[in-house]
Amino acid sequence: MAPRKVPPMLQVAVKYGLIGSFLVMILIVVMYNLGKHPMMIPVVLDFRMILFPLFLVLAMRDFRIYRNQGIMHMWQGLGLGIMTYVIIGMVGAWFIYGYAIYHPDFLKDYVDFYLEQLQTSKEVFIESVGIEAYEHALEKLPLTTARDLALDYFIKSMPLGLFWTIILSVIIRRKPKT
């Protein structure tokens, strides 16, 4: 029995997802070693705002031009994009988990910085979410684990990836000429 052939869409998603993941790993280590904790950057200013659309465009163009005779329907772009950003998000989250375990200062610095932020902007935080939420955050923050950081990274990656996937699927799609 011959082995099953991997579908082209999955091949492309894995290729660009893993390349993007490798870049995420490098950026996390470089940013942290330069003194800017990658988990403390707001999502809208995060490197994922550039990284996701870049690798989604590369994956969609590769699939459309080289694997599908110049045709890509929106559903194919959506499927390819979702697979690509989920791979980048999962591998990035696994890396953050491992990095936080093997470099305990990564997690400690996150907690310390976040506590400092909570204390310096106490009034603003209490005004926006209330005293109970503020006290709850102060109570729970020291209990943060590597798993929490990884899950936070993954969860914040999903809407961002979906946003770019929808936009780029519409822009890059090509219908067959009839």
C-alpha positions as CSV (number, residue, x, y, z in Angstrom):
1,M,0.0,0.0,0.0
2,A,1.5,3.3,-1.1
3,P,1.7,6.1,1.5
4,R,-0.9,8.9,1.2
5,K,0.3,12.1,-0.5
6,V,0.2,15.2,1.7
7,P,-2.3,17.7,0.3
8,P,-0.6,20.8,-1.2
9,M,-2.5,23.2,1.1
10,L,-1.1,21.4,4.2
11,Q,2.4,21.3,2.7
12,V,2.4,25.0,2.2
13,A,0.9,25.8,5.6
14,V,3.4,23.6,7.4
15,K,6.3,25.1,5.4
16,Y,5.4,28.7,6.1
17,G,4.1,28.0,9.6
18,L,7.4,26.5,10.7
19,I,9.5,29.2,9.0
20,G,7.4,31.8,10.7
21,S,7.7,30.0,14.0
22,F,11.4,29.9,13.8
23,L,11.4,33.7,13.3
24,V,9.1,34.1,16.3
25,M,11.6,32.1,18.4
26,I,14.5,34.3,17.3
27,L,12.5,37.5,17.9
28,I,11.4,36.4,21.4
29,V,15.0,35.6,22.5
30,V,16.5,38.8,20.9
31,M,13.8,41.1,22.3
32,Y,14.2,39.6,25.8
33,N,18.0,39.8,25.7
34,L,17.8,43.4,24.6
35,G,15.7,44.2,27.7
36,K,12.2,44.4,26.1
37,H,10.0,41.6,27.4
38,P,8.1,40.3,24.4
39,M,5.0,39.4,26.5
40,M,4.6,43.0,27.7
41,I,4.2,44.6,24.3
42,P,0.6,45.4,23.4
43,V,-0.7,43.1,20.6
44,V,-1.2,46.1,18.2
45,L,2.5,47.0,18.5
46,D,3.7,43.3,18.6
47,F,5.9,41.8,15.9
48,R,3.0,39.5,15.0
49,M,1.3,42.5,13.3
50,I,4.1,42.3,10.6
51,L,5.0,38.6,10.9
52,F,1.5,37.2,10.4
53,P,0.5,39.1,7.2
54,L,4.0,38.5,5.8
55,F,3.8,34.7,6.1
56,L,0.1,34.5,5.2
57,V,0.8,36.4,1.9
58,L,3.8,34.1,1.2
59,A,1.8,31.0,1.9
60,M,-1.2,32.1,-0.2
61,R,0.9,33.2,-3.1
62,D,3.0,30.0,-3.0
63,F,-0.2,27.9,-3.0
64,R,-1.9,29.9,-5.7
65,I,1.0,30.3,-8.1
66,Y,3.0,27.1,-7.7
67,R,0.5,24.5,-6.4
68,N,-2.9,25.4,-7.8
69,Q,-2.3,26.7,-11.4
70,G,-2.8,30.4,-10.5
71,I,-6.3,29.8,-8.9
72,M,-7.2,30.2,-5.3
73,H,-10.7,30.5,-4.0
74,M,-11.5,32.4,-0.8
75,W,-12.2,29.2,1.1
76,Q,-8.7,27.9,0.2
77,G,-7.1,31.1,1.4
78,L,-9.1,30.9,4.6
79,G,-8.1,27.3,5.2
80,L,-4.5,27.9,4.3
81,G,-4.3,31.0,6.4
82,I,-5.9,29.4,9.5
83,M,-3.5,26.4,9.3
84,T,-0.5,28.7,8.9
85,Y,-1.2,31.1,11.8
86,V,-2.3,28.3,14.1
87,I,1.0,26.5,13.5
88,I,2.9,29.8,14.1
89,G,0.9,30.4,17.3
90,M,1.2,26.8,18.6
91,V,4.9,26.5,18.0
92,G,5.5,30.0,19.4
93,A,3.5,29.1,22.5
94,W,5.4,25.9,23.0
95,F,8.6,27.8,22.7
96,I,7.5,30.4,25.3
97,Y,6.6,27.6,27.6
98,G,10.0,25.9,27.2
99,Y,11.9,29.2,27.4
100,A,10.0,30.2,30.6
101,I,10.8,26.8,32.2
102,Y,14.5,26.8,31.3
103,H,15.0,30.5,31.9
104,P,13.1,31.2,35.1
105,D,14.0,34.9,34.9
106,F,11.8,35.2,31.8
107,L,8.7,34.4,33.9
108,K,10.0,36.4,37.0
109,D,10.7,39.5,34.9
110,Y,7.2,39.3,33.4
111,V,5.6,39.1,36.8
112,D,7.8,41.8,38.3
113,F,7.2,44.2,35.3
114,Y,3.4,43.5,35.4
115,L,3.2,44.2,39.1
116,E,5.1,47.4,38.7
117,Q,2.7,48.4,35.9
118,L,-0.3,47.6,38.2
119,Q,1.2,49.6,41.1
120,T,2.2,52.7,39.0
121,S,-1.2,52.9,37.2
122,K,-3.3,51.8,40.2
123,E,-5.8,54.7,39.9
124,V,-6.4,54.2,36.1
125,F,-6.7,50.4,36.5
126,I,-9.2,50.7,39.4
127,E,-11.2,53.4,37.5
128,S,-11.5,51.1,34.4
129,V,-12.2,47.7,36.0
130,G,-12.8,48.3,39.7
131,I,-11.1,47.7,43.0
132,E,-12.1,44.0,43.1
133,A,-10.5,43.2,39.8
134,Y,-7.4,45.2,40.7
135,E,-7.0,43.2,44.0
136,H,-7.7,40.0,42.2
137,A,-5.0,40.7,39.6
138,L,-2.5,41.6,42.4
139,E,-3.4,38.3,44.2
140,K,-3.2,36.1,41.1
141,L,-0.2,37.6,39.3
142,P,2.5,36.0,41.5
143,L,0.9,32.6,40.7
144,T,1.5,33.0,37.0
145,T,3.2,29.9,35.3
146,A,5.0,29.2,32.1
147,R,1.8,27.6,30.9
148,D,-0.1,30.8,31.5
149,L,2.3,32.8,29.4
150,A,2.2,30.3,26.6
151,L,-1.6,30.2,26.6
152,D,-1.8,34.0,26.6
153,Y,0.5,34.2,23.6
154,F,-1.6,31.6,21.7
155,I,-4.9,33.1,22.6
156,K,-3.8,36.6,21.6
157,S,-2.4,35.2,18.3
158,M,-5.7,33.7,17.1
159,P,-7.9,36.8,16.5
160,L,-4.9,38.6,15.0
161,G,-4.3,35.7,12.6
162,L,-8.0,35.4,11.7
163,F,-8.2,39.2,11.0
164,W,-5.3,39.1,8.6
165,T,-6.4,35.8,7.0
166,I,-9.8,37.1,6.1
167,I,-8.4,40.3,4.6
168,L,-5.7,38.6,2.6
169,S,-7.9,35.7,1.4
170,V,-10.2,38.3,-0.3
171,I,-7.2,40.2,-1.8
172,I,-5.1,37.3,-3.0
173,R,-7.9,35.0,-4.3
174,R,-8.1,34.3,-8.0
175,K,-11.0,32.7,-9.8
176,P,-10.7,30.6,-12.9
177,K,-11.5,32.4,-16.1
178,T,-14.6,31.0,-17.8
